[in-house]
């Protein structure tokens, strides 16, 4: 998989919004994973 580096300044507003939403999804997923793991340890 080739990584393509893009300058933030070159992104359009729509692309920035999509990127932001993708990041939020990843953060939410990570948070859910961490919460689930800590729940398991409490039992």
Secondary structure by P-SEA (a helix, b strand, c coil): cbbbbbbcccccaaaaaaaaaaaaaaaaaaaaaaaaaaaaaac
